[in-house]
Amino acid sequence: MLNLTDEQKDNFLNRMKIAYDEKIRYMGAQDDESLFSWKNKTLKFHIINTWRNSNVLLIPGTRFAFAEEYFKNDVQFYDLTEQTHNYTFENLKNSQDILNYLIQNQLIKVSKPIIDFSLIFPFMVMWDTLDQVNNLAKVTGEFFARSEFESKSKKLSTTLIDPQIKLFEKDYYSKRYNFGQVLISINDPQFSSELNDCLAAYEKGLWFVCAAGLGSVIEHLLYMSLQRLDNHYRESHTKEEYKRDSPLKGLRTDPMKSDYIQKLRKFHSTYDSRTENHINSVFLLRNSIDHYNTGYSNKSICDLMLQGVTDIYSNIYINS
C-alpha cells in the first residue's frame, strides 16, 4: 500500500465525496438527503485489505470499507493480509462476522457506532500507486452511496405492508404481469420477497421506493440468469474448459449493469442488440424517476419496470 501524506488523504476524501455526490445524482436521489449519512454528518472511513474468505469470495488484494461518525472527515487504511491469513478468518460466514472478528481481535479500532449500511464489501481495486488510490476513492464513494440508497429504500418498503400478504398473487399483477407463474418457475424465496416488497411500495403509491427496489429485483434476476447459464455451461463443457472460462467466472460480488451485459453478450445464445437495448431502457427508467419529499413520483415508470421484470424473465432467464 502507498503511504499517503495528510494532504493526499484530504485529496482522497475530496475525490470520494465527489464520487458519492455524483452517484446520488445518477440514482436520482439528490432530493432526499435523509437517505445519505455523509450529507449531514462528518465521517471517518476505514478501508481495509484482508486475506481471502471463501464465503464472501475474497482473494488477496480485496478491499472493504465502513464508516463511523467522527468529529471531522477522515480516512484510515489498514493492510491486514498477514493478520487474517488463518483458518478461522477464511471460514467466517459473512461480512458482518468478518468485521466483528477484526474489532474483537483489536486489528481495527472503532470508537463510535458504525454507520448503518456503510459496510461495503468486497471490491477489487489496487492501491499501490497514486492513480490507483485515486481510483479507490472514486469506487469507495460510489459503492457507499449505492449501498445506503438501496438498503434504506428496501428497509422502508418492508415496513409498508404485512409480509405474509403475497401481493404478486393478486389478479391485477398475476394477469397483467404473470408474476404468479414467474415466481413458481424461479422458485427463489428471496426473489419472491424482494418483488413483494416492491409491490407493497406500489400499492402505497411510493413510486420512488418501488423503482429503487425494482432495480434490485431486475439485477437479481439477471444474476440468476447467469447462474442458469453457468450450470448449463458446466454440463456441456469439460472441466478444463469450465475452469478457463464460464458465465460466473470473474464476476465481481457487486456487479453493475455493464458486467451483466458483458457476460450475456458472451454466453447467452439468443442475446442480441434488441435485448440489450431493453436492459438499458429498464435501468434508465430506474435512474430517471423523479423524487419529492412526499416520496411520490411517476407511476408509469414503475409500470414499465414491472413489465421489464416479466420481459427479462421471458427473454433472458427462461432461455439461459
N, C-alpha and C positions, 0 to 999 in steps of 0.2 A: 504493500500500500504506500502511496505517496504521502509524505508528511506535509501537512498544509500549514501555512502561516495563518495568523489571525485574519489578515486581510483576505487571504484566499478562502478561509472559512466563511467570511462575510459575503464574498462573491458567490460561494456555493449556495448559501441561503437565499441570496437575491435571485439567482437563477432558478432555484427550486420554487420560490414563491411566484415568480413569473409563470412557470410551467403549471403550477397549481391553479392560479387565476385563469390562465388560458384554457385549461381543461374544464373548469367550471363553466366558462362561457361556451365552450364547444358542446357541452352537455345541455346547454340552455337553462342552467340552474342559477344564473347570476342574481336573480331577483329574490332568492330565499337564502340569505346568509346564515340562517339558523341551522342549516344542514352542515355547515362547514366551520370546524373549530378554529382554523387559522385565520378566519375572517374577524374574529372578535377576541382572540387570545394570543399571547406570546407563548411559543412552544420550544421545547428542547427535543431535538431529534437524535435518536440513537440508531446508527447504521452499522450493521454487524455482519461479519463474514464468519461462517462456521463450516465444520466438516459436514459431509453429506448425511442425510437422514432418509432412509428408504421409504418411509410412509408419506413424506411430502416431496419426494423426488428431488432432493437436493444433491448436488455434487460439489466438490471443492470449487471455490470461486463464486459461490452464490451469495447474494446479499439479502438481508431482510431488514426491515426498519419498523420503528414505532416512535410515538411521541408522548411526552408528558408536559403538563402545564409548567411554565417556568417564568422567572421574573423578566426574562428577555428571550429573544430568539437566539437559539444556539444549536450547535450540532457536535456530536461526538462520534468518532469512528472507532470500531473495535475489530481486530483481526484475532479471532478465537479458533482458528483452524486446529492448532495443536491441542488446545484445552478441550475441544469437543470431539477429538478423534478417539472415540471409545464405544464399546458395545452399547452401553446404556443410552447414550445420546442418539446413536444410529437407529434405535428402536423406539424412540418416543413416538406417541400416537398422532400428534397433531401440532400445529404451530403454537397453540397456547401452551401446551405441555413443554415445548422447546423453550419458550420464553420463561416459563416458571423455573425450568431447570437452570437457565443462565442466572436468574436472580437468586435462587436458593443456594447455588454454588458460588455466589459472590463474584461471578465473572463480569457482571454489569451491575451498576448501582442506579436505583431509581428512587427518587425522594418523594415523588407525588404520584397519585393515581394515573395510570396510563389513559390517554385519551381514547374514548370509545371508537372502535373501527379504524384506529390508526395503525394497527398491525398489518403491514403489507409484506407478503411473503409467499413464495420467493421470487426473485428476479435476477437475471444473469447480466451483469454489467461489470466490466473490469474497472479498476481504479489505480492503475499503475502509472498513468501519465496525467497531465493536467487536462488534456482533451477528454480523456476517459472519465475523470472526476466531474468535469462539466456535464458530460452526458448522463452520469449517475444522478446529478442534481435534477436534471430535466425529468428523467424516468421516475425518480422518487416523488417529485411533486405531482406528476400526472397520476401515479398509482394511488397516492394518498387522497387526492380529490375524488377519484373514481370510487375508491373503497368507501369513503364517507357517504357519497351520494347514493350508491346502490344499496349499501347496508341500511342506512337510515330510512330510505324510501321504502325498502322492504319491511323494515320493522314497523313503520307507520301503517302499511297496508294490512299487516297481520292483525292489527287491533280493530279493524273495521267491522268484522263480522265473525260469528261463531265458526271456527274452522271445521266443525263437524258438518256444516251445511255445504254440500257439494254443488256449487253453483253451475259447474260445467254440465250437470245433468238436467238443468232447466231446458225446456223446449226451445227457447229463443237461441241459446248457444248450441244446443245439440243439433237443431235443424239447420241453422244458418252456417255454422262452422264445423259441424260434425265432430265436436270435441269429445263426445262420449266414445265414439269408435276410435278416435285418435289416441285417447288415453288408455283404452283397453289394449290397443295394439302395442303401444310403447311400454306399458306396464312398469312404470317407474314411479313409486310413491312420492319421491321428492319433486319430480317434474309436475305431477298432478297437484301437489300442494302449492307449488310456485304459481301455476296457472290459476288456481282457485283464488290465491291472494290477489292476483291482477283483476280477476272478475269482481272480487269484493270491492276494490277501488273503483271499478267501472260502475258498479251498482250505486255507489255513493256519489258518483259524478266527479271523482278526484282524478281528472284526466292526466295530470302531470305525474302523479304517483303510478297510475295504471301504465302509462307509456314507459316509465323507467323500469317497472317490473317486467313488462313485455319484452323489453330489450334483453334482460337477463334470461327470460324464458327462451327466446329465439337463440341466444348464444348456447344455452344448454342443449337445445335441440340440434344445433349444428355439431356440438361436441359428441352427442350420442350418435349422430350420423357417421362421424369419423370412427367412433368405436365399432360400429357395424362394419364399416369398410375395412377396419383393421382386422377384425375377426375373419372376414372373408379372404382378405389378403393372406393371412397366416395359413388358412386352409388350402389355398391354391398355389402357394409358393414353397420352396424348400426352406429349411431353417436358415441356411446361409443367406438366401435372398431376403428373407424376412428380417434377418439381423442387420443387413446392409441398409435397408430402407423399408418403411412402412408408413401408413397414414398417420399413426400417432408418434412415430419416431421424430424427436427434435421439437415436438410441440410444447411450448412453454406452459407453465401451470396456469397462467392467467392470459389465455390467448386473446388477441384482438381480431377484429373483423378481417383484416388483411391476412392473418395467419390461417383462418378457416378457408378463405378464398384460395390461397396458395395451395393448400392441401387438396381441396376439391378439384381444382384445375388438374392436378397431377394424377389423382387416384379415382375420381368419380367418372364412370364410363359415360353417363348421359349429361354431365355438366357442360353447359355451353354459355355463350355470352348473354343470352336472354335470362338464364337462371342467375347469372352473376349480377346483371342489372337489377333483378328483383331483390336480391340480397342487399345491394347498395341502397335501393329505394327504401327498404324497411328500416335500415339504420339511419338514413337521412330523416325519415319520419320521426324516429325517436328523438333525434337531436334538434329537430325544428319545432317541437311543441312549445307553445308559449306558456309561461308560468306567472301566476299572480299570487299575491299574498293570501288570497282566499283558498288557493290550492286548485282552482278550476281552470280549465283551458279548453282545448278543442276536441270535442267528442269524435269528430270524423277521423282524426288521425288515429285514435285508439281503434276505431272500427277497421281501418285499413291494416293496422298492426295485428289485430286479431285474425284477419283474413290471411295475413302474412304467415302466421303460425301454421294454419292449415295448408297453405301453399308449399311452404318449406317441408312440411311433413310429407306431402304427396309427391313433390318433385325431387326431393333430395333424400330424406330419411328412408322412405319405402324402397327407393332404388339403390340404396347403399349396400 
